[in-house]
Amino acid sequence: MYERKGKHYSLNEVLDKFISPLIPDQEVKVDFDGDLIPMSSHRYWTFKEKGCKCVECGIEGVYFAKERSGGVVSYHFNLYAVDENGQEVLMTKDHIQPKSKGGRNHIENYQTMCTRCNWVKGHFTGSKLEEIKMYAKSMKELDVLVLTRLFIDLNEKLKARKEELKKSNPNMDFGRDELYSELVHKRKIIDRIIQQKEQHQEQLKENVGR
């Protein structure tokens, strides 16, 4: 759990003060309302260079919060998105090629990802991860009407799962439940494909009208 202090900070307020870790002999701490914050973090580097949108689900960080972990003296910034239920979703950097497979700690190997999708990536390995990828591929073959029905069906399943989880543990972080995370991920896949198909249809209409 994080201890939060003060206001929300805009993306520019924080990222404009980012100091590249590649520049030697630079002062790496910046004063933010009385607290000195280290500003050469590789997370900030990723958000500044790669953007604040999750590469998997598309949710986008909208503000930073000044926080610290229990027992830690100094503060740092965490980037948060807000989901459709009004819940904060922590954003982070992800290694494109995992460190365990020789991936470098460098901007070329970083991408922005929300912690929910990062959790899915870490937990859905092997056949389950392939199942998720195949699911996304199969959804692209369906039309918008069918996708919309599937989206509604997933919403109902998510509501039922949420109620089930609330009964067993009212304080549970739903994003940590494997089934709930899988349903959320599939819903976001469908939502993103619907948007892409609708945008494509609009472009076709515009081209015909020219």
C-alpha positions as CSV (number, residue, x, y, z in Angstrom):
1,M,0.0,0.0,0.0
2,Y,1.1,3.5,-0.7
3,E,0.9,6.6,1.4
4,R,-0.3,9.5,-0.7
5,K,0.5,13.2,-0.1
6,G,-1.0,16.3,-1.6
7,K,-2.7,17.0,-4.9
8,H,-2.8,15.2,-8.2
9,Y,-0.1,16.4,-10.6
10,S,-0.6,16.7,-14.3
11,L,1.4,14.7,-16.8
12,N,3.3,17.9,-17.9
13,E,4.0,19.0,-14.3
14,V,6.0,15.8,-13.7
15,L,7.3,14.7,-17.1
16,D,8.6,18.2,-18.0
17,K,11.0,17.8,-15.0
18,F,12.2,14.4,-16.1
19,I,16.1,14.1,-16.1
20,S,17.5,11.6,-18.5
21,P,19.5,8.8,-16.7
22,L,21.9,8.9,-19.6
23,I,23.2,12.4,-18.7
24,P,26.1,12.0,-16.2
25,D,26.6,14.3,-13.2
26,Q,23.1,15.7,-13.2
27,E,21.1,16.7,-10.1
28,V,18.4,13.9,-10.1
29,K,16.1,15.4,-7.4
30,V,13.5,18.1,-8.0
31,D,11.5,20.0,-5.4
32,F,7.8,19.3,-5.6
33,D,5.9,21.3,-2.9
34,G,8.5,20.7,-0.3
35,D,9.5,17.2,-1.2
36,L,12.6,16.3,-3.2
37,I,11.7,13.7,-5.8
38,P,14.2,11.7,-7.8
39,M,13.4,12.4,-11.4
40,S,15.7,10.1,-13.4
41,S,13.4,7.1,-13.0
42,H,13.2,4.7,-15.9
43,R,9.4,4.7,-15.4
44,Y,9.3,8.4,-16.1
45,W,11.6,7.9,-19.1
46,T,9.1,5.3,-20.5
47,F,6.1,7.5,-20.0
48,K,7.8,10.5,-21.6
49,E,9.2,8.6,-24.6
50,K,6.6,5.9,-25.1
51,G,3.5,7.7,-23.9
52,C,1.1,7.0,-21.0
53,K,-1.3,4.6,-22.7
54,C,-1.2,0.9,-22.0
55,V,0.0,-1.0,-25.1
56,E,-2.4,-3.9,-24.3
57,C,-5.8,-2.5,-23.2
58,G,-5.4,1.2,-24.2
59,I,-6.2,2.7,-20.8
60,E,-4.3,5.9,-20.4
61,G,-2.6,7.5,-17.4
62,V,-4.2,10.9,-16.6
63,Y,-2.4,12.1,-13.4
64,F,0.5,11.5,-11.1
65,A,0.2,11.1,-7.3
66,K,3.1,11.7,-4.9
67,E,3.4,8.6,-2.8
68,R,5.7,6.5,-0.8
69,S,5.7,2.9,0.4
70,G,5.4,2.0,4.1
71,G,8.6,2.7,6.0
72,V,10.2,4.6,3.2
73,V,11.2,8.2,3.9
74,S,11.3,9.7,0.4
75,Y,8.4,10.1,-2.0
76,H,8.1,9.2,-5.7
77,F,5.5,9.7,-8.4
78,N,3.0,7.0,-9.5
79,L,1.0,7.4,-12.7
80,Y,-2.7,6.5,-12.6
81,A,-5.4,5.9,-15.1
82,V,-9.1,5.7,-14.1
83,D,-11.2,2.8,-15.4
84,E,-14.9,2.8,-16.3
85,N,-15.8,2.1,-12.7
86,G,-13.9,5.1,-11.4
87,Q,-11.2,2.9,-9.9
88,E,-7.5,4.0,-10.2
89,V,-5.3,1.8,-12.3
90,L,-1.6,2.0,-11.7
91,M,0.6,2.4,-14.8
92,T,4.1,1.0,-15.1
93,K,6.9,0.2,-17.5
94,D,7.1,-3.3,-19.0
95,H,10.1,-5.0,-20.5
96,I,9.3,-6.0,-24.1
97,Q,11.9,-8.7,-23.9
98,P,11.9,-10.0,-20.3
99,K,15.1,-9.5,-18.2
100,S,15.0,-13.2,-17.6
101,K,15.6,-13.7,-21.3
102,G,18.4,-11.1,-21.6
103,G,16.2,-8.0,-22.0
104,R,18.0,-4.7,-21.4
105,N,17.1,-2.0,-18.9
106,H,16.9,0.6,-21.7
107,I,14.2,2.7,-23.3
108,E,14.3,0.6,-26.5
109,N,13.2,-2.4,-24.4
110,Y,10.5,-0.6,-22.4
111,Q,6.8,-0.1,-23.1
112,T,4.0,1.4,-21.1
113,M,1.5,-1.0,-19.6
114,C,-1.1,-0.9,-16.8
115,T,-0.5,-3.1,-13.8
116,R,-3.6,-5.1,-14.7
117,C,-2.3,-6.1,-18.1
118,N,1.2,-6.5,-16.7
119,W,-0.3,-8.9,-14.2
120,V,-2.1,-10.8,-17.0
121,K,1.2,-11.0,-18.9
122,G,2.9,-12.3,-15.9
123,H,0.2,-14.8,-14.9
124,F,-1.2,-16.0,-18.2
125,T,1.8,-17.8,-19.6
126,G,2.1,-20.7,-22.0
127,S,-1.2,-22.1,-23.2
128,K,-3.3,-19.4,-21.4
129,L,-1.4,-16.6,-22.9
130,E,-1.8,-18.2,-26.3
131,E,-5.5,-18.6,-25.7
132,I,-5.8,-14.9,-25.0
133,K,-3.9,-14.0,-28.2
134,M,-6.0,-16.4,-30.2
135,Y,-9.2,-14.9,-28.7
136,A,-8.1,-11.4,-29.9
137,K,-7.3,-12.8,-33.3
138,S,-10.7,-14.6,-33.6
139,M,-12.6,-11.5,-32.5
140,K,-11.2,-9.5,-35.4
141,E,-13.1,-11.8,-37.8
142,L,-16.5,-10.9,-36.3
143,D,-18.8,-8.0,-37.3
144,V,-19.7,-5.1,-34.9
145,L,-23.2,-6.5,-34.1
146,V,-21.8,-9.8,-32.9
147,L,-19.0,-8.1,-31.0
148,T,-21.5,-5.8,-29.3
149,R,-23.5,-8.8,-28.1
150,L,-20.3,-10.5,-26.8
151,F,-19.4,-7.2,-25.1
152,I,-22.7,-7.1,-23.3
153,D,-22.4,-10.8,-22.3
154,L,-18.9,-10.1,-20.8
155,N,-20.3,-7.2,-18.9
156,E,-22.9,-9.5,-17.3
157,K,-20.2,-12.0,-16.4
158,L,-18.0,-9.3,-14.9
159,K,-20.9,-8.1,-12.7
160,A,-21.6,-11.6,-11.5
161,R,-18.0,-12.2,-10.8
162,K,-17.6,-8.9,-8.9
163,E,-20.6,-9.7,-6.7
164,E,-19.2,-13.1,-6.0
165,L,-15.8,-11.7,-5.0
166,K,-17.5,-9.0,-2.9
167,K,-19.3,-11.6,-0.9
168,S,-16.1,-13.6,-0.2
169,N,-13.8,-10.5,0.5
170,P,-15.3,-7.0,0.4
171,N,-11.9,-5.4,0.3
172,M,-10.4,-7.5,-2.5
173,D,-8.7,-5.9,-5.4
174,F,-10.7,-7.4,-8.3
175,G,-7.8,-7.0,-10.6
176,R,-5.9,-9.7,-8.7
177,D,-8.5,-12.3,-9.4
178,E,-7.5,-14.4,-12.4
179,L,-11.0,-15.0,-13.8
180,Y,-12.0,-11.3,-13.3
181,S,-8.7,-10.1,-15.0
182,E,-9.3,-12.5,-17.9
183,L,-12.9,-11.2,-18.4
184,V,-11.7,-7.6,-18.2
185,H,-8.9,-8.2,-20.7
186,K,-11.3,-9.9,-23.1
187,R,-13.8,-7.1,-22.8
188,K,-11.1,-4.5,-23.5
189,I,-10.0,-6.5,-26.6
190,I,-13.6,-6.5,-27.9
191,D,-14.1,-2.8,-27.1
192,R,-10.9,-1.9,-28.9
193,I,-11.8,-4.0,-32.0
194,I,-15.3,-2.4,-32.1
195,Q,-13.7,1.0,-32.1
196,Q,-11.3,0.1,-34.8
197,K,-14.0,-1.3,-37.0
198,E,-16.3,1.7,-36.5
199,Q,-13.5,4.1,-37.3
200,H,-12.7,2.1,-40.4
201,Q,-16.4,2.2,-41.5
202,E,-16.4,6.0,-41.0
203,Q,-13.3,6.3,-43.1
204,L,-14.9,4.3,-45.9
205,K,-18.0,6.5,-45.8
206,E,-15.9,9.6,-46.0
207,N,-13.9,8.2,-48.9
208,V,-17.2,7.3,-50.7
209,G,-18.6,10.8,-50.1
210,R,-15.5,12.5,-51.7
